[in-house]
Amino acid sequence: MGRRHRAVPAVAAASLLLAALCAGQAPAAALPGRVDIDPATAERLDEAITETMRKAGIPGVSVGLWTDGGGSYERAFGTADTATGTPMKTDLHTRIGSVTKTFTVTAVLRLVDEGKIALDAPIGTYVGGVPGGDRITVRQLADMRSGLYNYTEDPGFLAAMQKDPNRPWSPQELLDTAFKHPAQFAPGARWEYSNTNTVLLGLLVEKAGGLPLREYIRDEVLEPAGLDDTALPVGAEIPDPYVHGYTDFAPGGKTTDASGWNPSWAWAAGAMTSTLEDLRTWAPVMASGRLPDGGRLLEPGTQAQRVRMLPTGHQGVRYGLGIAEFDGWIGHNGELPGYETIAVRLPQERTTFVVIVNSDIDKKEGSLSTLIGNAVTRIVTPENVWELPAAAQPKGPAGPSETPATGRPETGSTTPGTGTAPSPAGS
């Protein structure tokens, strides 16, 4: 979900910070059930986005807003590669941080529909070696109520990641880092965003599904949904053409191109890549359980459990099974070093909203994707403004914490990473 007010990269996290921009602009009136995007509104959006970029020092942004029957808005601003001056475009691949969680949990729910796992069974039934695994259920992992320590907040992990961002991490190494720490609370006692939960769910998918996670997600989620440009990489690969992402999660806080960094530290919690168009397709699918052709990706009862949103303890933010609700917007955000993403659906207005930002250098302004999201929604959906309280974001490269190397807050994501999205895996 969210990441923090920091200067360190978000570890695959979905960020949620509030940032009010577009001062002095009156909200556009929206017809019930439809968002109208006329030329005048599009011009106001252009101005709001570019002004937000200028104030926050954002290199490049892609924004898509699509409303069923009310028009669309799809734009790219700024630079995709500051070294060459290549302009930002709407067809570039990007790293999506904690939006990855929506795919991993969808894979889990597909296995639920197949009868291979049960949501209320203990994770220890399927995966061994989990502290308290006889009491923590699959559901509690998916809705962030397990109590397991978030490995992306571990100081040793953060130092190792910052020292060598190209290092490959195995899922077991990530879990070993988490399991060195005691549980934060009893299972089900409260909500707390933890990338450890989703890494465990990734292993569950592999054991119950009989395939590597990337293959199961490809076969059972991406292909049915028609997402040809979305993938879970094996290592640091990202398909061409891609957006270069800029972070200050580097020694000395130097701005660095992180596009070639290995996101394996985020794995099932935040390592996937996608495009604006694929996220446009995905947001309605994850919010409804229905495929673009009208078929079902999840059974109605399973989808109903998925979107049964429970309080997180943070105003305006509720969480379901690998999916969040932000003031009516259903989906996830994500962050990891160099990248921030929002992919959400507003069902009552039949509107899809996607934001891609190629920096996680938040400085004092807060999460960059949230700044853009706030600026856009204040104009087009003033009754449903995108805001994410800093307190709702995870700590670590994906959340609000202090990095041992720089002493600055790190990034992450809520759920929403990425995300919402939070830490390197904070997604």
C-alpha positions as CSV (number, residue, x, y, z in Angstrom):
1,M,0.0,0.0,0.0
2,G,1.4,3.2,1.0
3,R,4.8,4.1,1.6
4,R,5.8,6.9,3.8
5,H,7.0,10.4,3.8
6,R,10.4,9.3,3.1
7,A,13.4,9.5,1.0
8,V,14.0,5.8,0.6
9,P,12.5,3.6,-2.0
10,A,9.3,2.0,-1.6
11,V,9.6,-1.7,-1.5
12,A,6.8,-2.6,-3.6
13,A,4.4,-0.7,-1.7
14,A,1.3,1.2,-2.4
15,S,1.5,4.6,-1.1
16,L,-1.2,6.6,0.5
17,L,-0.5,10.2,1.4
18,L,-2.8,13.1,1.1
19,A,-1.8,16.0,-0.9
20,A,-4.2,18.8,-1.8
21,L,-3.3,20.5,-5.0
22,C,-5.2,22.4,-7.7
23,A,-6.0,25.1,-5.2
24,G,-8.6,27.5,-6.4
25,Q,-10.2,25.1,-8.8
26,A,-13.8,24.4,-8.2
27,P,-14.7,20.7,-8.5
28,A,-16.5,19.7,-11.7
29,A,-20.0,18.5,-11.3
30,A,-20.5,14.8,-12.0
31,L,-23.7,13.2,-13.1
32,P,-24.8,10.3,-10.8
33,G,-23.4,7.0,-12.2
34,R,-21.1,8.7,-14.7
35,V,-18.0,10.9,-14.9
36,D,-18.0,13.2,-17.9
37,I,-14.6,14.0,-19.4
38,D,-15.2,16.9,-21.8
39,P,-12.5,19.0,-23.4
40,A,-12.7,21.7,-20.7
41,T,-12.3,19.0,-18.0
42,A,-9.4,17.5,-19.9
43,E,-7.7,20.9,-20.0
44,R,-8.1,21.3,-16.3
45,L,-6.6,17.9,-15.7
46,D,-3.6,18.7,-17.9
47,E,-3.0,21.9,-15.9
48,A,-3.5,20.2,-12.5
49,I,-1.1,17.3,-13.3
50,T,1.6,19.4,-14.8
51,E,1.5,21.8,-11.9
52,T,1.7,18.9,-9.4
53,M,4.7,17.5,-11.3
54,R,6.4,20.9,-11.2
55,K,5.9,21.4,-7.4
56,A,6.9,17.8,-6.5
57,G,9.8,17.4,-9.0
58,I,8.2,14.4,-10.7
59,P,10.1,13.3,-13.9
60,G,7.3,11.6,-15.7
61,V,3.6,10.6,-15.3
62,S,1.1,8.5,-17.2
63,V,-2.6,8.9,-16.3
64,G,-5.6,7.1,-17.6
65,L,-9.2,7.8,-16.6
66,W,-12.0,5.8,-18.4
67,T,-15.7,6.0,-17.6
68,D,-18.3,3.7,-19.1
69,G,-20.2,5.9,-21.5
70,G,-18.7,9.2,-20.3
71,G,-15.5,9.4,-22.3
72,S,-11.8,8.9,-21.4
73,Y,-8.7,10.8,-20.6
74,E,-5.3,9.2,-21.4
75,R,-2.1,11.3,-21.2
76,A,1.6,11.1,-20.6
77,F,3.7,14.0,-19.3
78,G,7.4,14.6,-18.7
79,T,10.3,12.2,-19.3
80,A,10.6,8.4,-19.3
81,D,14.4,8.5,-19.3
82,T,16.2,11.5,-18.0
83,A,19.6,10.4,-19.5
84,T,18.3,10.5,-23.1
85,G,15.3,12.9,-22.7
86,T,13.0,10.2,-24.0
87,P,9.4,11.5,-23.4
88,M,6.9,9.6,-21.2
89,K,4.4,7.6,-23.2
90,T,1.3,5.7,-22.4
91,D,2.4,2.3,-23.8
92,L,5.6,1.8,-21.7
93,H,6.1,-1.1,-19.3
94,T,6.6,-0.2,-15.6
95,R,7.1,-1.9,-12.2
96,I,3.8,-1.9,-10.3
97,G,4.9,-2.6,-6.7
98,S,2.1,-3.7,-4.4
99,V,-0.5,-3.8,-7.1
100,T,1.2,-7.2,-7.5
101,K,-0.7,-8.3,-4.3
102,T,-4.0,-8.1,-6.2
103,F,-2.7,-10.8,-8.6
104,T,-1.2,-13.0,-6.0
105,V,-4.4,-13.0,-3.9
106,T,-6.5,-13.6,-7.0
107,A,-4.4,-16.7,-7.6
108,V,-5.2,-17.8,-4.0
109,L,-8.9,-17.2,-4.6
110,R,-8.8,-19.2,-7.8
111,L,-7.5,-22.1,-5.8
112,V,-10.3,-21.6,-3.3
113,D,-12.8,-21.9,-6.1
114,E,-11.0,-25.1,-7.2
115,G,-11.4,-26.6,-3.7
116,K,-7.7,-26.9,-3.3
117,I,-7.4,-24.6,-0.3
118,A,-9.9,-23.1,2.3
119,L,-9.8,-19.4,3.3
120,D,-10.4,-20.2,7.0
121,A,-7.9,-23.1,7.2
122,P,-4.6,-22.4,9.1
123,I,-1.7,-21.6,6.8
124,G,0.2,-24.4,8.6
125,T,-2.1,-26.9,6.8
126,Y,-0.3,-26.0,3.6
127,V,3.0,-24.3,4.4
128,G,5.3,-25.5,7.2
129,G,7.6,-23.5,9.4
130,V,5.3,-20.6,10.0
131,P,5.4,-19.3,13.6
132,G,1.8,-19.6,14.9
133,G,0.9,-21.3,11.6
134,D,-1.7,-23.4,13.3
135,R,-3.6,-20.3,14.3
136,I,-3.1,-17.9,11.4
137,T,-5.6,-18.5,8.6
138,V,-5.2,-18.0,4.9
139,R,-7.9,-15.3,5.1
140,Q,-5.9,-13.4,7.8
141,L,-2.9,-13.4,5.5
142,A,-4.9,-12.0,2.6
143,D,-6.6,-9.3,4.7
144,M,-3.5,-8.2,6.6
145,R,-4.5,-9.4,10.0
146,S,-2.0,-12.2,10.7
147,G,0.3,-10.3,13.1
148,L,3.4,-11.5,11.3
149,Y,6.3,-9.0,11.3
150,N,6.8,-7.1,8.0
151,Y,10.3,-8.2,6.8
152,T,10.8,-4.9,4.9
153,E,11.0,-3.1,8.2
154,D,14.0,-5.2,9.4
155,P,17.1,-2.9,9.6
156,G,19.5,-5.6,8.5
157,F,17.3,-6.4,5.4
158,L,17.1,-2.7,4.5
159,A,20.9,-2.2,4.9
160,A,21.5,-5.3,2.7
161,M,19.1,-4.1,0.0
162,Q,20.5,-0.7,-0.1
163,K,24.1,-2.0,-0.3
164,D,23.3,-4.3,-3.2
165,P,20.0,-3.6,-5.0
166,N,20.9,-6.2,-7.6
167,R,21.0,-9.0,-5.1
168,P,18.5,-11.8,-5.8
169,W,16.4,-12.8,-2.8
170,S,14.6,-16.1,-2.4
171,P,11.1,-16.2,-0.8
172,Q,12.5,-18.3,2.1
173,E,15.2,-15.6,2.8
174,L,12.4,-13.0,3.1
175,L,10.4,-15.2,5.5
176,D,13.4,-16.1,7.5
177,T,14.0,-12.3,8.0
178,A,10.4,-11.9,9.2
179,F,10.4,-15.0,11.4
180,K,13.3,-13.7,13.4
181,H,10.9,-11.2,15.0
182,P,8.1,-12.0,17.4
183,A,4.5,-11.6,16.2
184,Q,3.2,-8.1,16.4
185,F,-0.2,-9.2,17.7
186,A,-2.5,-12.2,18.0
187,P,-4.0,-13.3,14.6
188,G,-7.1,-11.3,13.8
189,A,-6.6,-8.8,16.6
190,R,-6.1,-5.9,14.2
191,W,-5.0,-4.8,10.8
192,E,-1.4,-4.1,9.9
193,Y,0.1,-4.1,6.4
194,S,2.8,-6.7,6.1
195,N,4.6,-7.9,2.9
196,T,5.3,-11.1,4.8
197,N,1.7,-12.1,4.4
198,T,1.7,-12.0,0.6
199,V,5.1,-13.8,0.3
200,L,3.6,-16.6,2.3
201,L,0.5,-16.6,0.0
202,G,2.9,-16.9,-3.0
203,L,4.4,-20.1,-1.5
204,L,0.8,-21.3,-0.8
205,V,-0.1,-20.8,-4.5
206,E,3.0,-22.8,-5.6
207,K,2.3,-25.7,-3.2
208,A,-1.5,-25.9,-3.9
209,G,-1.3,-24.9,-7.6
210,G,1.7,-27.2,-8.5
211,L,3.4,-24.5,-10.5
212,P,5.9,-21.7,-9.9
213,L,4.0,-18.6,-8.9
214,R,4.7,-16.7,-12.1
215,E,3.4,-19.5,-14.2
216,Y,0.2,-20.0,-12.1
217,I,-0.6,-16.3,-12.2
218,R,0.1,-16.3,-15.9
219,D,-2.1,-19.3,-16.7
220,E,-4.9,-18.7,-14.2
221,V,-5.1,-14.9,-13.9
222,L,-3.3,-13.0,-16.7
223,E,-4.4,-15.1,-19.7
224,P,-8.1,-15.3,-18.8
225,A,-8.1,-11.5,-18.3
226,G,-6.2,-10.9,-21.5
227,L,-3.3,-9.2,-19.9
228,D,-0.5,-9.9,-22.4
229,D,1.8,-7.1,-21.1
230,T,1.8,-8.1,-17.4
231,A,4.2,-10.5,-15.8
232,L,6.0,-11.6,-12.6
233,P,9.7,-11.5,-13.6
234,V,12.3,-14.1,-12.7
235,G,14.9,-11.6,-11.9
236,A,15.5,-7.9,-12.8
237,E,14.0,-8.1,-16.3
238,I,11.5,-5.6,-17.5
239,P,10.1,-5.7,-21.1
240,D,11.0,-3.1,-23.7
241,P,9.9,-0.3,-24.1
242,Y,10.0,0.6,-20.4
243,V,9.9,3.6,-18.1
244,H,13.1,4.3,-16.2
245,G,12.4,4.8,-12.5
246,Y,14.3,7.2,-10.2
247,T,14.9,6.8,-6.5
248,D,17.1,8.2,-3.7
249,F,17.2,4.8,-1.9
250,A,20.9,4.7,-2.5
251,P,24.0,5.5,-0.5
252,G,24.2,9.2,0.3
253,G,20.6,9.7,-1.0
254,K,21.9,10.2,-4.6
255,T,19.2,10.1,-7.2
256,T,19.7,6.8,-9.1
257,D,18.0,5.0,-12.0
258,A,16.5,1.9,-10.4
259,S,14.9,0.4,-13.5
260,G,17.5,-2.4,-13.5
261,W,17.3,-3.3,-9.8
262,N,16.3,-6.8,-8.9
263,P,12.7,-6.7,-7.4
264,S,12.9,-10.3,-6.1
265,W,12.9,-8.8,-2.5
266,A,9.3,-8.0,-3.2
267,W,8.3,-11.2,-5.1
268,A,4.6,-12.0,-4.6
269,A,4.2,-8.8,-2.7
270,G,5.4,-6.4,-5.3
271,A,7.7,-7.5,-8.2
272,M,5.3,-7.5,-11.2
273,T,5.5,-5.4,-14.3
274,S,2.6,-4.1,-16.4
275,T,1.4,-1.2,-18.6
276,L,-1.3,1.5,-18.4
277,E,-3.6,-0.4,-20.8
278,D,-3.3,-3.7,-18.9
279,L,-4.0,-2.0,-15.6
280,R,-7.0,-0.3,-17.2
281,T,-8.3,-3.8,-18.0
282,W,-7.4,-5.3,-14.7
283,A,-9.0,-2.7,-12.3
284,P,-12.6,-3.6,-13.2
285,V,-11.8,-7.3,-13.2
286,M,-10.4,-7.3,-9.6
287,A,-13.2,-5.0,-8.4
288,S,-16.0,-7.2,-9.9
289,G,-14.6,-10.7,-10.4
290,R,-15.8,-10.5,-14.0
291,L,-13.6,-10.9,-17.1
292,P,-13.8,-8.4,-20.0
293,D,-15.8,-10.9,-22.1
294,G,-18.4,-11.1,-19.4
295,G,-17.3,-14.5,-17.9
296,R,-16.2,-14.9,-14.3
297,L,-12.7,-15.0,-13.0
298,L,-13.9,-15.8,-9.5
299,E,-17.2,-17.4,-8.3
300,P,-19.7,-14.8,-7.1
301,G,-19.4,-15.9,-3.5
302,T,-15.7,-15.8,-3.5
303,Q,-15.7,-12.3,-5.0
304,A,-18.2,-11.2,-2.4
305,Q,-15.8,-12.3,0.3
306,R,-12.9,-10.6,-1.5
307,V,-14.6,-7.2,-1.5
308,R,-16.0,-7.4,2.0
309,M,-14.0,-4.4,3.2
310,L,-13.1,-4.2,6.9
311,P,-11.8,-1.2,8.8
312,T,-8.0,-0.7,9.0
313,G,-8.1,1.9,11.8
314,H,-7.2,4.6,9.2
315,Q,-9.9,7.0,8.1
316,G,-11.1,6.5,4.5
317,V,-9.2,3.2,4.1
318,R,-10.7,-0.3,4.3
319,Y,-9.1,-3.6,3.3
320,G,-10.5,-6.8,1.8
321,L,-8.7,-9.8,0.5
322,G,-5.6,-8.4,-1.3
323,I,-7.6,-5.4,-2.3
324,A,-8.4,-2.0,-0.7
325,E,-11.1,0.7,-0.7
326,F,-10.0,4.3,-0.7
327,D,-13.0,6.5,-0.3
328,G,-15.0,4.4,-2.7
329,W,-12.1,3.6,-5.1
330,I,-11.5,-0.2,-5.2
331,G,-8.1,-1.6,-6.0
332,H,-4.5,-1.1,-4.9
333,N,-1.6,1.2,-5.1
334,G,2.1,0.3,-5.1
335,E,5.6,1.6,-4.7
336,L,9.1,0.3,-4.9
337,P,12.4,2.1,-5.6
338,G,11.8,4.3,-8.6
339,Y,8.1,3.6,-9.2
340,E,4.7,4.4,-7.9
341,T,1.3,3.1,-9.3
342,I,-2.4,3.4,-8.6
343,A,-4.9,1.0,-10.3
344,V,-8.5,1.4,-9.0
345,R,-12.1,1.3,-10.0
346,L,-15.0,3.5,-8.7
347,P,-18.0,1.1,-9.2
348,Q,-20.8,3.5,-8.6
349,E,-19.4,5.9,-11.2
350,R,-18.3,3.1,-13.5
351,T,-14.9,4.7,-13.7
352,T,-11.4,3.3,-13.9
353,F,-8.3,5.3,-12.8
354,V,-4.7,4.4,-13.3
355,V,-1.6,6.4,-12.4
356,I,2.1,5.6,-13.2
357,V,4.9,7.7,-11.8
358,N,8.6,7.1,-12.5
359,S,10.0,8.3,-9.1
360,D,9.5,7.5,-5.4
361,I,11.5,10.5,-4.2
362,D,8.7,11.9,-2.0
363,K,10.6,14.7,-0.2
364,K,8.3,16.8,1.9
365,E,5.3,16.6,-0.5
366,G,4.5,13.0,0.3
367,S,3.7,10.1,-2.0
368,L,3.9,11.3,-5.6
369,S,1.3,9.0,-7.0
370,T,-1.1,10.1,-4.3
371,L,-0.4,13.8,-5.2
372,I,-1.4,13.0,-8.8
373,G,-4.4,10.9,-7.7
374,N,-5.6,13.7,-5.4
375,A,-5.2,16.4,-8.1
376,V,-7.2,14.3,-10.6
377,T,-10.0,13.1,-8.4
378,R,-10.6,16.6,-6.9
379,I,-11.6,17.6,-10.4
380,V,-13.5,14.6,-11.8
381,T,-14.9,12.8,-8.7
382,P,-15.1,15.4,-5.9
383,E,-17.2,13.1,-3.8
384,N,-14.5,10.4,-4.0
385,V,-11.2,12.1,-3.6
386,W,-8.0,9.9,-3.6
387,E,-6.3,10.4,-0.3
388,L,-4.1,8.1,1.7
389,P,-3.1,8.9,5.3
390,A,0.6,8.5,6.0
391,A,-0.2,6.4,9.1
392,A,-1.9,3.8,6.9
393,Q,1.3,3.1,5.0
394,P,3.8,0.4,5.8
395,K,7.3,1.0,7.0
396,G,10.4,0.0,5.2
397,P,11.4,0.5,1.6
398,A,7.8,0.4,1.3
399,G,6.6,2.4,4.2
400,P,7.2,5.1,6.7
401,S,10.3,4.2,8.6
402,E,13.9,5.4,8.9
403,T,16.5,3.7,6.8
404,P,19.6,2.8,8.7
405,A,21.9,4.2,6.0
406,T,20.3,7.6,5.5
407,G,18.0,8.0,8.5
408,R,15.3,9.1,6.1
409,P,11.8,7.7,5.9
410,E,11.5,4.9,3.5
411,T,8.9,4.1,0.9
412,G,6.2,1.5,0.7
413,S,2.6,1.0,-0.2
414,T,-0.6,0.5,1.4
415,T,-2.9,-1.8,0.4
416,P,-3.0,-0.5,-1.2
417,G,1.8,-0.1,-2.7
418,T,1.0,-0.8,-4.6
419,G,1.0,0.5,-2.9
420,T,-0.5,0.1,-2.7
421,A,1.8,-0.3,-1.6
422,P,5.6,0.0,1.2
423,S,9.3,-1.1,1.4
424,P,11.3,-2.6,-1.3
425,A,8.8,-5.1,-1.0
426,G,6.7,-2.7,0.6
427,S,5.2,-2.5,-2.5
